[in-house]
């Protein structure tokens, strides 16, 4: 597993969590 792959997975996970959190607040 490369560091870049882990970074992309981490970024996508964080992004999806923020999107769902924003939708929940609205």
Residue frames relative to the residue before (quaternion, step in Angstrom):
aa qw qx qy qz dx dy dz
X 1.0000 0.0000 0.0000 0.0000 0.00 0.00 0.00
X 0.2935 -0.7765 0.5336 0.1619 3.55 -0.73 1.05
X 0.6267 -0.5504 0.3969 0.3831 3.55 -1.22 0.46
X 0.6163 0.5610 -0.3397 0.4360 3.56 1.07 -0.75
X 0.6370 0.5276 -0.3215 0.4609 3.58 1.01 -0.84
X 0.6597 0.5034 -0.2996 0.4707 3.57 0.93 -0.90
X 0.6393 0.5323 -0.3193 0.4538 3.57 1.02 -0.80
X 0.6637 0.5016 -0.2988 0.4674 3.58 0.96 -0.90
X 0.6509 0.5037 -0.3148 0.4727 3.60 0.94 -0.86
X 0.6556 0.5139 -0.3022 0.4634 3.57 0.95 -0.89
X 0.6589 0.5143 -0.2981 0.4609 3.56 0.99 -0.89
X 0.6698 0.4923 -0.2988 0.4687 3.59 0.92 -0.91
X 0.6361 0.5231 -0.3278 0.4629 3.57 1.01 -0.78
X 0.6649 0.5006 -0.2949 0.4694 3.57 0.91 -0.93
X 0.6536 0.5226 -0.3087 0.4522 3.57 1.00 -0.88
X 0.6698 0.4934 -0.3031 0.4648 3.59 0.92 -0.88
X 0.6310 0.5248 -0.3317 0.4652 3.58 1.06 -0.74
X 0.6621 0.4969 -0.3085 0.4685 3.60 0.95 -0.84
X 0.6455 0.5214 -0.3234 0.4549 3.59 0.97 -0.81
X 0.6782 0.4744 -0.2938 0.4782 3.58 0.90 -0.89
X 0.6290 0.5351 -0.3306 0.4569 3.59 1.08 -0.70
X 0.6533 0.5036 -0.3040 0.4766 3.57 1.01 -0.84
X 0.6496 0.5074 -0.3143 0.4709 3.58 0.98 -0.82
X 0.6431 0.5234 -0.3191 0.4589 3.57 1.06 -0.74
X 0.6638 0.5114 -0.3047 0.4529 3.58 1.04 -0.77
X 0.6475 0.4962 -0.3186 0.4828 3.60 1.13 -0.61
